[in-house]
Amino acid sequence: MKDQADSQTVELFPVQRRRGRPVTGQAKSAAERMKAYRQRKKAGQVGLPSVSDLVPELRSQGKNVTRASVTINAVDPNSLDQLEILLRTVMDENKTLGNMVAQLREQLAQVQHERNEALSLESMRVNYIEELEKELNEVKSQVLKARIEKRNVMKKRKPDDRQR
């Protein structure tokens, strides 16, 4: 029998899966789905928003874009130099952050490697302990068998032989 948590062992007799979507056991009846739909509809949360609802928001965003383009055209050349310096600074910081991310990824890979080694050593230790426990149980059973044999031999002896 295979352990439920074991995902690596292959089934002795493969079980064919059924067709279609797997059963979750949480299916709702048509009445339950309709009830939920009515509740959502009553709350005003049915489906996607209509286009007429989105038009005012899109118009306000369009006004914001127009304002931004007017603001950019009104910038004087001196501030453009300052913006260029700021852009270079941001790009340098971005490069520095990229290097830091690369270093952190390397450290993460190293830590994961060390963790995998530690897990491997732990599993080796557990296996060794299990082997020792098996050997101990075998020795115990052999000792027990020897004691039983000795007892049986002692019972078979004559009473005068026991005293010697």
N, C-alpha and C positions, 0 to 999 in steps of 0.2 A: 504494500500500500504506500502511496506517495504522500509526502508531507504537503499540506496545503500551501505553505510558505515557500516551498521549493519550486523555483522557476527554471532550473537548469536540467533537471532530470526529465528524460523523455518518457512518455506514457508507454506502457507495455502494449496495450491495445488502444490505439488512438481513437478518440471519440470524435465523430464527425459533427461539425457544428451545424445548427439548423440554419435555414435560409432566412434572410431578412435582418432587420435590426434586432440586436439582443434585448431581451426582456429586462427591465429595471425593477419591475414590481411596484412602480409608483404611477401607473397609468391612471388617468382620470376618465370618468365616464363623460358622455356627451353633455349630460345635464350639468356636471361640475364645470366643464369647460365653458358652457354657455353662461353659467352663473358668474364665473370670473370675468367673462367678457362684458357682461352687463354692469358689473361693479366698476370695471375700468372705464367703460363708456360713461357711467354716471359721474365718475371722478374726472372725466375729461382727459384721459390718458390713452386713448385708443390710437394705435398706429403712429405714423409720422405726422409732423405738423403740415398743414396745408400751405400752398404757395402764398395765398392771401395773408396768412399769418406772418410769413417771412418777409414780405415786401417792405414794411416799415423799417425793419431791422437792416435790410440790405441798403435801403436809401440812406440811413444814418451812417452806415459804413462807407458808402460812396462819398458822402460829404466829408468824412474824416480823411479819405484818400485825397480829395481835392484840396483840403486845407494843408495837408502835408506837402503836396507838390508845390503849392504857393509858398510855403515856408522855405522849402529847399531852394527855390528860384531867388528868394530874397536874401540869401546868405552872401556876405561879402567875401572877397578873395582871401583876406587875412584869416578868417575863420576856417576857410577851406584848408589852409596850411595846418591849422591847429587840428582839424579833423583828420588830416593825413597822418600827423604825428600820433594822434590818438589811435588811429587804425593800425599803425605799425606797432605801437605798444601792445595793443590787444592781440595782434598776430604773434608777437614774441611770447606773450603770456600763454597763448594757445599752444605754441610749440613746446614751451616749458611744461605745460600741463600734459601734453601728449607724451613727452619723455617720462614724466612721473607715472603716467598710466602704464607705459611699457615696463617700467621698473616694478610697479606693483603687480603686473601680470606675471613677470618673472618670479617674484617672491611667492605669489600664489601658486605657481607651478611647482616651485621648490617645496613649499609646505604640503601640497597635495602629494608629491612624491614621497616625502618623509612620512606622511600619514599612511600611505599605502604600504610602505615598508614596515611601519609599526603594526599595522593590521595583519600583515603577512607573518610577522614574528609572533604576534599574539595567537594567530590560528595555529602556527607550528607548536607553540607552547601548549595550547589546549589539546592538540592531537597527541603530543607526547604524554601529557597527563592522562589522557584516556587510555593510551597504550599501557602505561604503568598500572592503571587501575585494573585493566583486563588481566595483566600478568599477576597482579596481587590476588585477584579473585580466583585465578587458576591455581595459584599456590595454596590459597586457603582451602579450595575444594580438594586438592591433593592431600593436604594435611588432614582434613576431615575424613577422607576415605581411608587414610592410613590408620587413624584412630579407631574407626569402625572395624577395620580388619583386625587390628590388635585386640579389640574387645571380643570379636568373634573367635579369634584364636585362643584367647584366655578362657572363654566359655567352653571350648571344646576340650581343653586340657582336663586332666583328672585332678581332683582336689588335692592329692598329695604332690602333684607336679607344681601346683601354684605356690606352695610354700618355699620351694627352692629358689 
